Amino acid sequence: SGAMTLWQKWFQLCISLSFISIRFWCEVVHLIPFISLKQKESLSMGVLCIGLKTFLASQFQIGSLMDKKAMANGWKSIRASLNRGRGVALLVNHVSKLDGLLLGM
């Protein structure tokens, strides 16, 4: 029970710092005067992806449970569909509060 509490605190700390950092860098991006709003939004999405991937990396137990080869093949298939101009829909079995958000990266 104590280990779970410690683990929950670690998760809360990491997700809080991730979102604070993401928000900060998105605000910085939107302060750049010489790029268009569309470019700012695109850069902000990049910041979001990097921030969420960094959060996922901080959750080492999640990474140890994933089948990395299967995940890589899945993302490769998604990229190929997007490169052909086809839309992609991800169906996520919602077990934890953030699994959909993390898989959406």
MARDRENZA-917947 format. One record per atom (N, C-alpha, C): atom name; chain; residue in one letter; x, z, y; residue number from 1. Coordinates in steps of 0.02 Angstrom, whole numbers. Layout:
BEGIN
SITE, CA, A, A, X, Z, Y, NUM
...
This chain:
BEGIN
SITE, N, A, S, 41, 0, -60, 1
SITE, CA, A, S, 0, 0, 0, 1
SITE, C, A, S, 43, 0, 63, 1
SITE, N, A, G, 99, 40, 63, 2
SITE, CA, A, G, 144, 42, 120, 2
SITE, C, A, G, 179, -24, 131, 2
SITE, N, A, A, 197, -57, 76, 3
SITE, CA, A, A, 230, -123, 81, 3
SITE, C, A, A, 182, -174, 110, 3
SITE, N, A, M, 119, -171, 90, 4
SITE, CA, A, M, 69, -217, 116, 4
SITE, C, A, M, 60, -206, 191, 4
SITE, N, A, T, 59, -144, 211, 5
SITE, CA, A, T, 52, -129, 282, 5
SITE, C, A, T, 112, -156, 321, 5
SITE, N, A, L, 172, -147, 294, 6
SITE, CA, A, L, 232, -174, 326, 6
SITE, C, A, L, 228, -250, 329, 6
SITE, N, A, W, 205, -281, 274, 7
SITE, CA, A, W, 199, -353, 272, 7
SITE, C, A, W, 148, -378, 324, 7
SITE, N, A, Q, 92, -343, 331, 8
SITE, CA, A, Q, 41, -361, 380, 8
SITE, C, A, Q, 69, -356, 451, 8
SITE, N, A, K, 108, -305, 464, 9
SITE, CA, A, K, 138, -297, 531, 9
SITE, C, A, K, 187, -354, 545, 9
SITE, N, A, W, 226, -373, 494, 10
SITE, CA, A, W, 273, -429, 502, 10
SITE, C, A, W, 234, -493, 519, 10
SITE, N, A, F, 181, -505, 482, 11
SITE, CA, A, F, 139, -565, 494, 11
SITE, C, A, F, 112, -564, 565, 11
SITE, N, A, Q, 84, -507, 585, 12
SITE, CA, A, Q, 54, -501, 652, 12
SITE, C, A, Q, 106, -512, 707, 12
SITE, N, A, L, 165, -483, 698, 13
SITE, CA, A, L, 218, -492, 746, 13
SITE, C, A, L, 239, -565, 751, 13
SITE, N, A, C, 249, -597, 694, 14
SITE, CA, A, C, 271, -667, 693, 14
SITE, C, A, C, 219, -714, 724, 14
SITE, N, A, I, 155, -705, 707, 15
SITE, CA, A, I, 104, -749, 733, 15
SITE, C, A, I, 95, -738, 808, 15
SITE, N, A, S, 100, -675, 830, 16
SITE, CA, A, S, 94, -661, 902, 16
SITE, C, A, S, 150, -693, 941, 16
SITE, N, A, L, 212, -683, 918, 17
SITE, CA, A, L, 269, -713, 952, 17
SITE, C, A, L, 266, -789, 951, 17
SITE, N, A, S, 241, -817, 896, 18
SITE, CA, A, S, 236, -890, 891, 18
SITE, C, A, S, 187, -917, 944, 18
SITE, N, A, F, 128, -886, 949, 19
SITE, CA, A, F, 79, -912, 996, 19
SITE, C, A, F, 100, -900, 1069, 19
SITE, N, A, I, 133, -844, 1082, 20
SITE, CA, A, I, 158, -832, 1150, 20
SITE, C, A, I, 210, -885, 1168, 20
SITE, N, A, S, 255, -899, 1121, 21
SITE, CA, A, S, 307, -949, 1133, 21
SITE, C, A, S, 277, -1019, 1141, 21
SITE, N, A, I, 229, -1036, 1099, 22
SITE, CA, A, I, 196, -1101, 1104, 22
SITE, C, A, I, 162, -1108, 1172, 22
SITE, N, A, R, 126, -1057, 1192, 23
SITE, CA, A, R, 91, -1059, 1256, 23
SITE, C, A, R, 141, -1068, 1314, 23
SITE, N, A, F, 195, -1030, 1312, 24
SITE, CA, A, F, 246, -1034, 1364, 24
SITE, C, A, F, 274, -1105, 1370, 24
SITE, N, A, W, 295, -1135, 1313, 25
SITE, CA, A, W, 326, -1201, 1315, 25
SITE, C, A, W, 276, -1255, 1332, 25
SITE, N, A, C, 213, -1247, 1314, 26
SITE, CA, A, C, 161, -1295, 1335, 26
SITE, C, A, C, 152, -1292, 1411, 26
SITE, N, A, E, 152, -1232, 1438, 27
SITE, CA, A, E, 147, -1225, 1511, 27
SITE, C, A, E, 206, -1257, 1545, 27
SITE, N, A, V, 266, -1248, 1519, 28
SITE, CA, A, V, 326, -1279, 1548, 28
SITE, C, A, V, 319, -1356, 1546, 28
SITE, N, A, V, 297, -1382, 1490, 29
SITE, CA, A, V, 288, -1455, 1483, 29
SITE, C, A, V, 240, -1480, 1536, 29
SITE, N, A, H, 186, -1444, 1548, 30
SITE, CA, A, H, 136, -1467, 1597, 30
SITE, C, A, H, 158, -1458, 1669, 30
SITE, N, A, L, 214, -1426, 1680, 31
SITE, CA, A, L, 241, -1420, 1748, 31
SITE, C, A, L, 287, -1479, 1766, 31
SITE, N, A, I, 305, -1520, 1717, 32
SITE, CA, A, I, 349, -1577, 1730, 32
SITE, C, A, I, 311, -1627, 1773, 32
SITE, N, A, P, 335, -1642, 1833, 33
SITE, CA, A, P, 296, -1682, 1880, 33
SITE, C, A, P, 298, -1758, 1867, 33
SITE, N, A, F, 349, -1783, 1834, 34
SITE, CA, A, F, 358, -1855, 1831, 34
SITE, C, A, F, 334, -1888, 1766, 34
SITE, N, A, I, 295, -1853, 1725, 35
SITE, CA, A, I, 268, -1884, 1665, 35
SITE, C, A, I, 191, -1880, 1667, 35
SITE, N, A, S, 159, -1927, 1634, 36
SITE, CA, A, S, 86, -1931, 1635, 36
SITE, C, A, S, 55, -1874, 1595, 36
SITE, N, A, L, -10, -1865, 1607, 37
SITE, CA, A, L, -47, -1814, 1571, 37
SITE, C, A, L, -46, -1828, 1496, 37
SITE, N, A, K, -53, -1891, 1477, 38
SITE, CA, A, K, -51, -1910, 1407, 38
SITE, C, A, K, 16, -1892, 1375, 38
SITE, N, A, Q, 71, -1903, 1411, 39
SITE, CA, A, Q, 137, -1884, 1385, 39
SITE, C, A, Q, 143, -1808, 1380, 39
SITE, N, A, K, 116, -1773, 1429, 40
SITE, CA, A, K, 118, -1700, 1427, 40
SITE, C, A, K, 79, -1673, 1367, 40
SITE, N, A, E, 21, -1703, 1354, 41
SITE, CA, A, E, -19, -1681, 1296, 41
SITE, C, A, E, 17, -1697, 1231, 41
SITE, N, A, S, 49, -1754, 1228, 42
SITE, CA, A, S, 87, -1772, 1168, 42
SITE, C, A, S, 145, -1724, 1157, 42
SITE, N, A, L, 181, -1707, 1210, 43
SITE, CA, A, L, 236, -1659, 1204, 43
SITE, C, A, L, 210, -1590, 1185, 43
SITE, N, A, S, 152, -1572, 1211, 44
SITE, CA, A, S, 123, -1507, 1194, 44
SITE, C, A, S, 105, -1504, 1120, 44
SITE, N, A, M, 81, -1559, 1092, 45
SITE, CA, A, M, 66, -1561, 1021, 45
SITE, C, A, M, 130, -1553, 980, 45
SITE, N, A, G, 184, -1583, 1004, 46
SITE, CA, A, G, 249, -1574, 971, 46
SITE, C, A, G, 272, -1502, 973, 46
SITE, N, A, V, 262, -1469, 1030, 47
SITE, CA, A, V, 279, -1398, 1037, 47
SITE, C, A, V, 237, -1357, 988, 47
SITE, N, A, L, 173, -1373, 982, 48
SITE, CA, A, L, 129, -1338, 935, 48
SITE, C, A, L, 154, -1346, 864, 48
SITE, N, A, C, 170, -1407, 845, 49
SITE, CA, A, C, 194, -1419, 776, 49
SITE, C, A, C, 258, -1381, 762, 49
SITE, N, A, I, 305, -1383, 808, 50
SITE, CA, A, I, 368, -1347, 798, 50
SITE, C, A, I, 356, -1272, 794, 50
SITE, N, A, G, 313, -1247, 838, 51
SITE, CA, A, G, 298, -1175, 838, 51
SITE, C, A, G, 265, -1152, 773, 51
SITE, N, A, L, 218, -1192, 748, 52
SITE, CA, A, L, 185, -1172, 686, 52
SITE, C, A, L, 230, -1179, 626, 52
SITE, N, A, K, 273, -1230, 627, 53
SITE, CA, A, K, 321, -1236, 572, 53
SITE, C, A, K, 372, -1179, 573, 53
SITE, N, A, T, 391, -1157, 632, 54
SITE, CA, A, T, 436, -1100, 638, 54
SITE, C, A, T, 402, -1037, 612, 54
SITE, N, A, F, 338, -1029, 629, 55
SITE, CA, A, F, 300, -972, 603, 55
SITE, C, A, F, 298, -975, 527, 55
SITE, N, A, L, 283, -1033, 499, 56
SITE, CA, A, L, 279, -1039, 427, 56
SITE, C, A, L, 346, -1021, 395, 56
SITE, N, A, A, 401, -1043, 426, 57
SITE, CA, A, A, 468, -1027, 399, 57
SITE, C, A, A, 481, -952, 400, 57
SITE, N, A, S, 451, -916, 447, 58
SITE, CA, A, S, 461, -843, 451, 58
SITE, C, A, S, 422, -807, 396, 58
SITE, N, A, Q, 377, -841, 365, 59
SITE, CA, A, Q, 336, -811, 312, 59
SITE, C, A, Q, 364, -831, 244, 59
SITE, N, A, F, 422, -804, 228, 60
SITE, CA, A, F, 461, -826, 170, 60
SITE, C, A, F, 423, -822, 104, 60
SITE, N, A, Q, 378, -775, 96, 61
SITE, CA, A, Q, 341, -770, 33, 61
SITE, C, A, Q, 294, -829, 25, 61
SITE, N, A, I, 268, -857, 79, 62
SITE, CA, A, I, 225, -916, 74, 62
SITE, C, A, I, 265, -975, 49, 62
SITE, N, A, G, 324, -985, 77, 63
SITE, CA, A, G, 367, -1040, 56, 63
SITE, C, A, G, 388, -1036, -17, 63
SITE, N, A, S, 396, -975, -42, 64
SITE, CA, A, S, 417, -968, -111, 64
SITE, C, A, S, 361, -983, -160, 64
SITE, N, A, L, 299, -983, -137, 65
SITE, CA, A, L, 242, -996, -180, 65
SITE, C, A, L, 221, -1070, -181, 65
SITE, N, A, M, 246, -1109, -133, 66
SITE, CA, A, M, 225, -1179, -128, 66
SITE, C, A, M, 265, -1224, -175, 66
SITE, N, A, D, 233, -1276, -200, 67
SITE, CA, A, D, 267, -1328, -238, 67
SITE, C, A, D, 293, -1378, -187, 67
SITE, N, A, K, 357, -1371, -168, 68
SITE, CA, A, K, 385, -1411, -114, 68
SITE, C, A, K, 384, -1486, -128, 68
SITE, N, A, K, 395, -1506, -190, 69
SITE, CA, A, K, 394, -1577, -206, 69
SITE, C, A, K, 324, -1606, -198, 69
SITE, N, A, A, 274, -1569, -221, 70
SITE, CA, A, A, 205, -1592, -214, 70
SITE, C, A, A, 184, -1595, -141, 70
SITE, N, A, M, 205, -1545, -101, 71
SITE, CA, A, M, 190, -1546, -30, 71
SITE, C, A, M, 223, -1605, 5, 71
SITE, N, A, A, 286, -1619, -12, 72
SITE, CA, A, A, 322, -1675, 19, 72
SITE, C, A, A, 287, -1741, 1, 72
SITE, N, A, N, 266, -1748, -61, 73
SITE, CA, A, N, 231, -1809, -82, 73
SITE, C, A, N, 164, -1816, -45, 73
SITE, N, A, G, 129, -1761, -36, 74
SITE, CA, A, G, 66, -1762, 0, 74
SITE, C, A, G, 74, -1783, 72, 74
SITE, N, A, W, 124, -1754, 106, 75
SITE, CA, A, W, 136, -1773, 176, 75
SITE, C, A, W, 161, -1845, 182, 75
SITE, N, A, K, 199, -1868, 133, 76
SITE, CA, A, K, 222, -1937, 133, 76
SITE, C, A, K, 162, -1985, 128, 76
SITE, N, A, S, 114, -1968, 86, 77
SITE, CA, A, S, 54, -2008, 79, 77
SITE, C, A, S, 13, -2009, 143, 77
SITE, N, A, I, 7, -1951, 176, 78
SITE, CA, A, I, -30, -1946, 239, 78
SITE, C, A, I, 4, -1989, 292, 78
SITE, N, A, R, 71, -1983, 298, 79
SITE, CA, A, R, 107, -2024, 348, 79
SITE, C, A, R, 98, -2098, 336, 79
SITE, N, A, A, 100, -2118, 272, 80
SITE, CA, A, A, 91, -2189, 256, 80
SITE, C, A, A, 22, -2213, 277, 80
SITE, N, A, S, -29, -2173, 265, 81
SITE, CA, A, S, -97, -2192, 286, 81
SITE, C, A, S, -102, -2197, 362, 81
SITE, N, A, L, -73, -2149, 397, 82
SITE, CA, A, L, -75, -2150, 470, 82
SITE, C, A, L, -36, -2209, 498, 82
SITE, N, A, N, 20, -2226, 467, 83
SITE, CA, A, N, 60, -2283, 489, 83
SITE, C, A, N, 22, -2349, 480, 83
SITE, N, A, R, -23, -2352, 431, 84
SITE, CA, A, R, -64, -2412, 420, 84
SITE, C, A, R, -126, -2412, 466, 84
SITE, N, A, G, -133, -2361, 508, 85
SITE, CA, A, G, -189, -2357, 554, 85
SITE, C, A, G, -252, -2329, 523, 85
SITE, N, A, R, -246, -2298, 466, 86
SITE, CA, A, R, -304, -2269, 432, 86
SITE, C, A, R, -308, -2195, 449, 86
SITE, N, A, G, -369, -2170, 454, 87
SITE, CA, A, G, -380, -2100, 467, 87
SITE, C, A, G, -368, -2058, 405, 87
SITE, N, A, V, -356, -1995, 415, 88
SITE, CA, A, V, -343, -1949, 359, 88
SITE, C, A, V, -385, -1887, 370, 88
SITE, N, A, A, -417, -1863, 317, 89
SITE, CA, A, A, -454, -1800, 319, 89
SITE, C, A, A, -423, -1753, 269, 89
SITE, N, A, L, -411, -1692, 289, 90
SITE, CA, A, L, -385, -1641, 244, 90
SITE, C, A, L, -440, -1591, 228, 90
SITE, N, A, L, -451, -1580, 165, 91
SITE, CA, A, L, -499, -1530, 143, 91
SITE, C, A, L, -458, -1469, 121, 91
SITE, N, A, V, -471, -1412, 153, 92
SITE, CA, A, V, -431, -1352, 139, 92
SITE, C, A, V, -477, -1298, 111, 92
SITE, N, A, N, -457, -1270, 56, 93
SITE, CA, A, N, -492, -1213, 28, 93
SITE, C, A, N, -471, -1151, 68, 93
SITE, N, A, H, -515, -1124, 106, 94
SITE, CA, A, H, -499, -1070, 153, 94
SITE, C, A, H, -496, -1003, 116, 94
SITE, N, A, V, -436, -980, 103, 95
SITE, CA, A, V, -426, -916, 69, 95
SITE, C, A, V, -402, -864, 119, 95
SITE, N, A, S, -354, -883, 161, 96
SITE, CA, A, S, -330, -836, 211, 96
SITE, C, A, S, -353, -859, 279, 96
SITE, N, A, K, -340, -819, 330, 97
SITE, CA, A, K, -365, -836, 397, 97
SITE, C, A, K, -329, -895, 428, 97
SITE, N, A, L, -267, -909, 408, 98
SITE, CA, A, L, -228, -961, 442, 98
SITE, C, A, L, -207, -1018, 396, 98
SITE, N, A, D, -231, -1021, 335, 99
SITE, CA, A, D, -206, -1073, 290, 99
SITE, C, A, D, -224, -1143, 315, 99
SITE, N, A, G, -284, -1152, 342, 100
SITE, CA, A, G, -304, -1217, 369, 100
SITE, C, A, G, -260, -1237, 427, 100
SITE, N, A, L, -246, -1191, 471, 101
SITE, CA, A, L, -204, -1204, 529, 101
SITE, C, A, L, -133, -1222, 506, 101
SITE, N, A, L, -106, -1186, 458, 102
SITE, CA, A, L, -38, -1200, 434, 102
SITE, C, A, L, -34, -1266, 398, 102
SITE, N, A, L, -84, -1281, 357, 103
SITE, CA, A, L, -84, -1345, 322, 103
SITE, C, A, L, -96, -1403, 369, 103
SITE, N, A, G, -129, -1390, 426, 104
SITE, CA, A, G, -142, -1443, 474, 104
SITE, C, A, G, -80, -1464, 512, 104
SITE, N, A, M, -25, -1429, 503, 105
SITE, CA, A, M, 37, -1448, 537, 105
SITE, C, A, M, 60, -1514, 511, 105
